[in-house]
Amino acid sequence: MTDCTLYTHAAVFTADGADAEALVVRGDRFLYVGDEAGARRAAGPGAAEVDLAGGSVLPGIIDAHTHLLMTGQSLQKVPLRDAADLTEIQARLRRAAAENPHAPRLLGTGWLYGALAGAAPTRALLDEAVPDRPVYLDANDLHSVWVNTAALAELGIEDTTPDPIGGRIGRDPVTGTADGMLYETAAQQIVWPALARAATDADRDAQLESVFEHYLAVGVTGAVDMAVQDDDLAAFRRAVQRHGGALPLRVKGHWLVHRRDSDAENLAQVDRAAELAEELSGEWLRICGIKIVVDGVIDSCTAAMKEPYADGSTCEPIWDRGSLTPVVVAADAAGLQIALHAIGDEASDIALDALEQAQRINGPRDRRHRIEHLETVTEDNVRRLAALGVVASVQPVHADPAIQDHWRAVLGEPRTERAFPWTEFVAAGATLAISTDAPTAPHQPLPNLYVATTRRSALDPSLPPNLPHYALDLADALCHATRDAAFSCRAEHQEGRIRTGHLADFTVLEADPFAAGSAQLLSNRTRLTVVGGRVRFDADGPAATP
């Protein structure tokens, strides 16, 4: 009796340029990819057979930049991304408070600055909705948290509390009173740890299992977590134990390095990441390197720009060259991958300078470093990035026209005319890896690919496209989300393609995206998700879509 499974009657996108209509899986790998006759010979008599009835087969999507535990947590928070205005935000909070009268605090996520129509987000506005318990609202980009008076008290933040390095406690410009906004490291180093202490391991375990289920239901077979900390790591370890040494999908992680007061404190975090990378290098859970948030985001005017924002304001980077370069050089010398969040055009200058210095000091080799987001970047730095072999890690859904009005208004012309220039990276010869950065955006890959290939809105397709000349070809976009995403985490010899010998990670869609066109990506459905040869999601089986 053969131990093979034969998949037939499929339209297979291999991400390899090869044509195929059938697959054979033996164990956790592809034994054969090609025509049906060859597949039947490879499978041998007695193989289990799955007729895909014309389904479209893709390599398993790898979300090359996400935040798994945070996404699981966000699924339980009050959703605010589609709240049209302040009135709706307040109404949702009041409703959540009424529905959860015994909850010690209310958590929300995804609010947009544009929904406030120019009003400043203050604690008083949240007090109007929920005055009796702490409220914490993650901004859509996760780089700031809006809180009420009760939350400030719970956090121990007073009017005289000093700002952390690289962050800011929002204050009334006249009185100096803490106003309820916590920016950048004030969110990451004050709010995040406080909420982590308020949660239990059982909470985190349930949140992680939920995000695994949600990802598998939309065809994602691997994820790169871009802000791993102690709570995330402990949750991953417990998940490996629960699942008998494996995980429902493949997880790579980058250890988040916080800006501290001294080089010694910064470098100690690199040492910890190197120890974890040596310890955790398995098939299912691997620490790849470090993540450094060089600057903030445009919506809150915390991204480091070469020229002032439209209102004349400027913002310094979280990491300047003097603090960043020693960390990058040390991490590079340790063989770690370095992922640098750089949204502003000045931030990409700083990031590339540090990477160039590491290469000069440590010598040539295949590094596979990455710059994340690259929402605004000069043409010179596009070329520099490609020449250095740095991966351009981008999130198309961040360019969704439905969330761009405020982004464009605060940035000002003419910089908005080169926003999210994905095709420039490809033309320069860089590897482009597509991801979602969930929960700063929806975790579903197909709407993300819709934005990538049309520059239109997945939230409101009626809106005009956002700089359509930067749209990606569909086949290329699929490769960037599979083959190139695997390359971005040094997994290209095992993942990201449907190829003989590769791990049998794949997804089956209801409709062929090439026949139906990009618009159909918004309604296409995942029928089957297979990870390591094992069916992890079946839309027609006992496991329901989350």
BADOTI-261401 format. One record per residue (C-alpha): x, y, z; residue in three letters. Coordinates in steps of 0.05 Angstrom, whole numbers, plus 32768, in hexadecimal, padded with zeros to 4 digits. Last residue first. Example, Ala and Ser with C-alpha at 12.3 -4.5 7.8 and 13.67 -1.06 7.14 Angstrom:
! BADOTI-261401
81117FEB808FSER/80F67FA6809CALA/
This chain:
! BADOTI-261401
7EFA826980EDPRO/7EEC823C80B0THR/7ECF81FB80C9ALA/7EF981BD80D4ALA/7ECE818080C5PRO/7EDC8180807BGLY/7EC381A88040ASP/7EEF81E5804DALA/7F2981B6805CASP/7F6181D28086PHE/7FA081B080A2ARG/7FA68179806FVAL/7FEA8159807CARG/801F81568046GLY/804D8185806CGLY/801681B9806FVAL/7FD881B18044VAL/7FA281E5803ETHR/7F6181D68019LEU/7F2681FB7FFCARG/7F3E82438004THR/7F0B82737FE8ARG/7F0C82A87FB2ASN/7EE082E47FBFSER/7F12831D7FC3LEU/7F4382F97F95LEU/7F0E82FC7F5FGLN/7F2283437F4DALA/7F6783297F3ASER/7F4E83017F00GLY/7F2382C27EFBALA/7F4F82987ECEALA/7F9082AB7EF1PHE/7F7082A77F36PRO/7F59825F7F2AASP/7F1C82577F56ALA/7F0F822E7F95GLU/7F5682347FAELEU/7F8281FB7FC2VAL/7FBC82077FF1THR/800181EA7FF5PHE/803981D38023ASP/80568190800EALA/809E819F8021LEU/80CA81A17FE4HIS/80E781637FC4GLY/80C181697F83THR/80AB81B17F7BARG/806E81D97F8FILE/809482167FA7ARG/809782417FE6GLY/80BA82118014GLU/80F681E3801BGLN/813182017FF5HIS/811282467FFAGLU/811282468046ALA/8144827D8054ARG/810F82AB8072CYS/810A82DC8038SER/811382A38006PHE/80D28284801FALA/80AE82C68014ALA/80CD82C77FCFASP/80AF82837FBCARG/806B828F7FDDTHR/805182D67FE3ALA/808182F47FB0HIS/807182BA7F81CYS/802782CA7F86LEU/803683137F77ALA/805F83007F3AASP/802682D57F1EALA/7FF5830E7F2BLEU/801F83457F0CASP/802E837B7F3ELEU/800F83C07F42ALA/803E83FC7F47TYR/8020841E7F09HIS/7FDE841D7F2FPRO/7FF184577F5DLEU/7FB9844A7F8FASN/7F7D84307F69PRO/7F3A84547F69PRO/7F0984407F9FLEU/7ED084107F8DSER/7EF783D57FA9PRO/7EEA83EC7FF1ASP/7F0F83C18024LEU/7F3A839C7FF1ALA/7F4C83DF7FD4SER/7F6D83E67F91ARG/7FB883E27F83ARG/7FA383AB7F50THR/7FD683737F59THR/7FEF83817F9FALA/7FAA83977FB9VAL/7F8C83557FA0TYR/7FC8832F7FBDLEU/7FB7834B8002ASN/7F6E83387FF7PRO/7F8882F17FE8LEU/7FB782EC8024PRO/7F8582F3805EGLN/7FA7830F809CHIS/7F828351809CPRO/7FAF838D80AAALA/7FD783A680E5THR/7FC783618102PRO/7FE7834980D6ALA/8025836280B2ASP/800683488071THR/8040832B804ASER/8062832F8006ILE/80AC83237FFBALA/80D083497FC3LEU/811683327FB0THR/813D836B7F93ALA/815283717F4AGLY/814783BB7F3FALA/810883AD7F17ALA/80EC83847F51VAL/80F983BC7F83PHE/80DA83EF7F54GLU/809C83C37F4CTHR/808C83CB7F96TRP/808B84177F99PRO/8060841E7FD8PHE/8059846A7FD1ALA/807E848D7F99ARG/804A84C27F89GLU/803C84CC7FD4THR/807F84EE7FDBARG/8069852A7FB2PRO/803F853C7FD8GLU/802B85368020GLY/803C85018054LEU/800485148084VAL/7FCF8515804EALA/7FE784D7802AARG/7FE484AB8068TRP/7FA184CB807DHIS/7F8184B9803AASP/7FA384758033GLN/7F778445805BILE/7F4384368025ALA/7F77843B7FEEPRO/7F9883FA8007ASP/7FE384078008ALA/7FEC83E4804BHIS/7FCB83A7802AVAL/800883A07FFEPRO/8036838E8037GLN/807F83918023VAL/80C1836E8034SER/80F883858005ALA/812E8351800EVAL/8175836D8012VAL/81A783557FDFGLY/81D483917FEALEU/81CC83A87FA1ALA/818083A27FA6ALA/817D83CD7FE5LEU/81AB84017FC6ARG/818084057F87ARG/814184117FAEVAL/816984417FDAASN/817A846C7F9EASP/8131846E7F88GLU/811F84897FCDTHR/80F284637FFCVAL/80AC846E8018THR/80828432802DGLU/80C084068036LEU/809983D48061HIS/80D083A8807EGLU/811983A78069ILE/813883638067ARG/817A833F8070HIS/818783008047ARG/81D082FD8058ARG/81F282D48021ASP/823B82E5802DARG/826C831F8026PRO/8296833A805FGLY/8288834980A8ASN/829E839280ACILE/828A83AB8068ARG/824A83828068GLN/8236839C80ACALA/824483E38096GLN/821783DA8059GLU/81E083BF8086LEU/81E583FB80B4ALA/81E3842D807AASP/81A88407805CLEU/8180840E809CALA/8190845880A6ILE/817E8469805EASP/813F843F8064SER/812C846880A2ALA/813684A9807CGLU/810384938047ASP/80D08482807DGLY/80B5843B8086ILE/80F28415809FALA/80E783D780CAHIS/812A83B380C7LEU/812C836780C4ALA/8171834B80D2ILE/8181830280C5GLN/81B182E780F8LEU/81F682CD80E5GLY/821682E48125ALA/8240831780FFALA/8200833380E1ASP/81E2833B8127ALA/8220835F813FALA/8224838E8103VAL/81D9839D8108VAL/81DD83AC8153VAL/821B83D7814BPRO/81F983FE8112THR/81B7840E8134LEU/81CD8439816FSER/81FA84688149GLY/81D08468810BARG/8191847E812FASP/815D844D8148TRP/811884678158ILE/811F8498811FPRO/811384E2812BGLU/80D185018118CYS/80C2854080F2THR/8087857080F1SER/807885A380BAGLY/802F859180B4ASP/803B856E8071ALA/807185438091TYR/80B8855C8092PRO/80EE85448061GLU/811D85098067LYS/80E884E1808BMET/80EC84B580C9ALA/80A7849680D5ALA/808584B18113THR/805184DD80F0CYS/801884B4810ESER/8000849C80CAASP/8047849980AFILE/8061846280DCVAL/809A8459810DGLY/80E584538104ASP/811E84218108VAL/80F383E88124VAL/812783B1812BILE/811883678120LYS/814A8330812EILE/815D82ED8112GLY/814182AD80F6CYS/8122828C8133ILE/8104824B811CARG/80C78223812DLEU/80AA81ED8100TRP/80E681D080DBGLU/811781DC8112GLY/814A82138121SER/813882278168LEU/817582208194GLU/81A882438168GLU/8178827A8155ALA/81658281819FLEU/81AD828B81B3GLU/81B882BE817BALA/817982E38190ALA/819282E881D7ARG/81D5830281BFASP/81B283368195VAL/818B834C81D3GLN/81CD835481F9ALA/81E4838281C1LEU/81AE83B481D0ASN/81BD83B5821BGLU/820783BD820DALA/81FB83F381DAASP/81D8841C8210SER/8195843B8222ASP/8169840881FFARG/8149840381BAARG/812183C381B9HIS/813683858191VAL/80FC835A817ALEU/81118312816DTRP/80FF82FD8126HIS/80D682BE811FGLY/80C9828580EFLYS/808A825C80F7VAL/8072822280CBARG/8028821280D1LEU/7FFF81E580FEPRO/803C81DB812ALEU/8068819F8135ALA/8086817C8172GLY/804781598189GLY/80168191817CHIS/800E81A681C5ARG/805981A781CFGLN/806581D38192VAL/802D820081AAALA/804E820781EEARG/808E821D81CCARG/806A824F81A0PHE/8047826D81DDALA/808982748202ALA/80A7829781C5LEU/806D82C781BFASP/807082D98209ASP/80BB82E28208ASP/80BC830F81CAGLN/80B683028180VAL/80A783408157ALA/80A9832D810DMET/808782E9810CASP/809682C980C9VAL/805B829C80B5ALA/8050825B8091GLY/801882328073THR/7FE682698062VAL/7FAB82518038GLY/7F72827A8054VAL/7F5782478087ALA/7F9E8237809CLEU/7FA8827F80B3TYR/7F68828280DBHIS/7F76824080FDGLU/7FBD82548110PHE/7FA382978128VAL/7F7282748156SER/7FA682448172GLU/7FD182808183LEU/7F9982A481A7GLN/7F86826681CEALA/7FCE825D81E5ASP/7FD482A681F7ARG/7F9782A58223ASP/7FAD82648245ALA/7FF182858251ASP/7FCC82BC8276THR/7FC183058264ALA/7FC983428291ALA/8014833C828FARG/8012833F8243ALA/7FE6837D8247LEU/801B83A08271ALA/805483888244PRO/803283A48206TRP/801E83E68224VAL/806183FE823FILE/809983E78212GLN/807583E081CFGLN/8043841881D8ALA/8074844B81F5ALA/80A5842E81C3THR/807B84498189GLU/8047847B81A0TYR/8019847C81DCLEU/7FDB84A881D6MET/7FAE84B68211GLY/7FB98501821BASP/7FEE85028252ALA/7FE98549826DTHR/801C857B8254GLY/7FEA85B3825ETHR/7FEE85D7821BVAL/800785A281E9PRO/7FDE856B820BASP/800D85308210ARG/801984F081E9GLY/804B84C1820AILE/808384B981D7ARG/80B1848581BDGLY/80F8847981A6GLY/8116847981ECILE/80DD8477821EPRO/80B884B8822DASP/80BB84CF8276PRO/807F84C982A4THR/806F851082BBTHR/8026851182A6ASP/801C84CC82C5GLU/801E848782A7ILE/8014845082DAGLY/7FFA842082A5LEU/7FB9841682CAGLU/7FB2846182D2ALA/7FBD846D8288LEU/7F8A8436827AALA/7F56845782A6ALA/7F6084998282THR/7F54847B823DASN/7F85845C820DVAL/7F9C846481C5TRP/7FD6843681B3VAL/800B8446817FSER/8036841F814EHIS/800583E68143LEU/7FF783FF80FCASP/7FAC83FF8103ASN/7FB184228146ALA/7FA983F48182ASP/7F71840A81B1LEU/7F7983FF81FCTYR/7F3E84108229VAL/7F44840C8275PRO/7F04840A829FARG/7ECB843982B5ASP/7ECD84728282PRO/7EBA844B8243VAL/7E9D8475820AALA/7EA984BC8221GLU/7EEA84A58242ASP/7F01849181FDLEU/7EFB84D881E2LEU/7F1A84F38222ALA/7F5784C68218ARG/7F6884EC81DATHR/7F6D84DB8190PRO/7F75851F816FALA/7F3D8532813FALA/7F50853880F5GLY/7F17850F80DAALA/7F1E84DA8111LEU/7F1484A080E1ALA/7F5484B580BDGLY/7F7E84A380F9TYR/7F67845B80EFLEU/7F52842A8125TRP/7F6B83E3811CGLY/7F6483C58161THR/7F3B83C681A0GLY/7F4583AD81E7LEU/7F1583BA8220LEU/7F2A83B08269ARG/7F16838782A6PRO/7EDF8363827FALA/7EA3835B82ADHIS/7E7083838285PRO/7E8383628243ASN/7E48836F8215GLU/7E3E83B58231ALA/7E8783C7822BALA/7E8983AB81E4ALA/7E4D83D681D0ARG/7E6B841481EFARG/7EAD840781CALEU/7E8983FC8188ARG/7E62843D8191ALA/7EA1846481A1GLN/7EC3844C8162ILE/7E84845A8139GLU/7E7F84A18153THR/7EC984AB8146LEU/7EC1849B80FCASP/7EBB846580C8ALA/7ECC842980F3ALA/7EE783F780C0ASP/7F2A83EC80E3ARG/7F0883EC8127LEU/7F0283A3813CPRO/7EF7839B8187VAL/7F2B8369819CLYS/7F28831C819BGLN/7F4583148154LEU/7F7A83468169SER/7F968315819BGLN/7FA182E08167GLY/7FC18314813BTHR/7FEE832A8173MET/800282E1817ELEU/801482D98136LEU/8035831B8123HIS/8041831C80D8THR/8077832580A4HIS/808582EF8070ALA/803F82D3806FASP/80518293804AILE/801A827D801BILE/801A8232800DGLY/802D82247FC6PRO/7FF0822C7F99LEU/7FBD81FB7F7FVAL/7F8082127F59SER/7F4681E27F5CGLY/7F3281BE7F1CGLY/7F0E81857F3EALA/7F42817B7F74LEU/7F3B81307F70ASP/7F6081137FACVAL/7F7E80CE7FA4GLU/7F9B80A07FD9ALA/7FD080757FB8ALA/7FC0802C7FADGLY/7FE980227F6FPRO/802580507F65GLY/802B80997F76ALA/806280A67F44ALA/803E80837F0BARG/7FFE80A87F1BARG/802280EA7F1DALA/804380DE7EDAGLY/7FFF80D27EBBALA/7FE2810F7EDEGLU/801681407EC5ASP/804881637EF3GLY/805E81657F3BVAL/807981267F5CTYR/809181117FA1LEU/807C81517FC4PHE/808F814D800DARG/8073813F8053ASP/806780F5804BGLY/805D80E78002ARG/8037811A7FDAVAL/802781127F90VAL/800F814C7F68LEU/7FE681567F29ALA/7FD9818A7EF4GLU/801D81AA7EECALA/804081DE7EC3ASP/808481F87ED9ALA/809582417EE6GLY/80AE82327F2CASP/807882557F54ALA/805482117F4CTHR/8010822B7F37PHE/7FE981EB7F2FVAL/7FA581E87F0CALA/7F8B81A67F29ALA/7F6A81677F10HIS/7F9281387F3DTHR/7FB181337F82TYR/7FD280F07F91LEU/7FE280DF7FD9THR/801B80AF7FE6CYS/8026807B801CASP/801F80427FEBTHR/800080008000MET/
